Every structure is written in structure tokens, then in C-alpha cells.
Amino acid sequence: MPQAPQVRQAPRTAVDKALDLIEAVGRAPRPPRLTELADEVGLHRATAYRILVDLVRRGWVLRADDRYLPGTAVLLLSARAAHNSLTSVARPVLEKLSAQTGLMANLQVLESDGSRVVDVVRPDRLAMISTLLGDRLPAHRFAGPLALVAALTPEARGPYLDAARAQGHPLDGDTGLLADIARAEAAGHAVEHGRNDQFVASVSRAVVPVPGAPVCAITLVGPAAEIDEEHLPTLRDALAAAVDTLTGLLSRAGGEADV
């Protein structure tokens, strides 16, 4: 019986090898070491190392000691590519949350040194509060980017700390950004009172399907008197439910896209 002709595979290009390494870092259950990456993608250690050096330099991979994590370029590309589909999926969640709480609800995605507001639902009664739609927000002044940065691994927080430092905001001490990040990480949400507007407060929670890689954040914004210690427990519960709903919707959307 004649044998079927064998199809010769084209040799891997430099681009193939770089993409193989980026994908291997992204799907690893924990940050891998050089040897683990080289073995997984079938490259010599020296070759893998040379490519990883370039990927780290370009922001596609982040090196932390002897391990590698997805870099900020990957997060940025993912956020931009997902923007349109993300807002369409999240819109009903924002509308329900705003109606339930009477507050403004917005959706933010992480960028290189802060977050960007990509969608907003604002009740008519809060027309005096700016939506900040399309604006980039720093982590040391707003709850949304603070919640997103707190959901990153410590090694990936550097650019956001640098941005705060460049604007003269302290990193250390009880009022420093590091303490704010630690509180937000421990609580699972971030709260901001009066840093951008003394009469406005906000509370935010990140959507984190995979630990260390937040997709977006949902934030409630309103008068400071309505986001105080008395109202916060109810708002936190409503926000957590909205985040859980959006996480489930994104998971189902991703599953349908894979079929």
C-alpha cells in the first residue's frame, strides 16, 4: 500500500520563536524559568535567552529575578483589541449597577501608566460630575486604576509607581501609593475620597479572570456623602456582584469565540 506523502514543515522563523515564547509565558500556570520556557518551545537555552532579552526590552515579557511574566505590551494589546467587544458585553452590567445604586458606573482598562475610562453610565441627577470618558487616570488619584494596579503582580506595578513618583506623589508611608495598593489588594477593592474632587468619591473592583492579569475594572462614582462608611458595605456588595456577572459573561464570550 503506497504511503501518503509527508508534508514538510517550514523551519521556524525568528518571529515564530518569539511568539512561541510569548505564548508560553502567557499560558504558564506560574511564572516560568528560562529552562522551563526553552524546553516547552523546543529551543536551546542560549537561543531562548537571546530572544527573551529582546522581548523584555520591548515590554512583551517582564523578567522578575529568574522568572518571566507577561509584559505591559501584552496587557495593552489585549485591552485595545478587546475594547469594542468588552464595552458591548459590559454595558448591560453597568446599566444595571447604576440603576441599582443610583450612582455613576464606569468601565476602565489598564494602560501603560494608568487606566482609561472606556464606557460610562451616568444618571441624570449626577450630570454635574464629569464622566472622564476617554481620559487616562493615574493610580494615585483614582480608585479605578488603583484597583487594577493592586490586581497586578508586584513585579508588574513599576510603571504605575514611576508615574506617581514623577508627579510628586509619595510612594512610602501610610498615605503613599504602596500603602494604598496594599489596602486595595487586601480588601479586593479600592476606595477614593476627594483626591481629584473633594466632593466626589469612588469605589472600584477589578475583573481578574486569571490572577495577576486584570481585564478591566468597574467603578462606582458619586457624591462623597453617598460613598461613606454607612453606604460602603451595600455598594461593595453590588459592585462585587457586577464584577462576578461580567467575569461570567466574558468567560462565556471567550468560550464561544474558541468554538
Secondary structure, 3 states (H helix, E strand, C coil): CCCCCCCCCCCCCHHHHHHHHHHHHHHCCCCCEHHHHHHHHCCCHHHHHHHHHHHHHHCCEEEECCEEEECHHHHHHHHHHHHHHHHHHHHHHHHHHHHHHCCEEEEEEECCCCEEEEEEECCHHHCCCCCCCCCEECCCCCHHHHHHHHCECHHHCHHHHHHHHHCCCCCCCCCCHHHHHHHHHHHCCEEEECCCCCCEEEEEEEECCECEECCEEEEEEEEHHHCCCCCHHHHHHHHHHHHHHHHHHHHHHHHHHHC
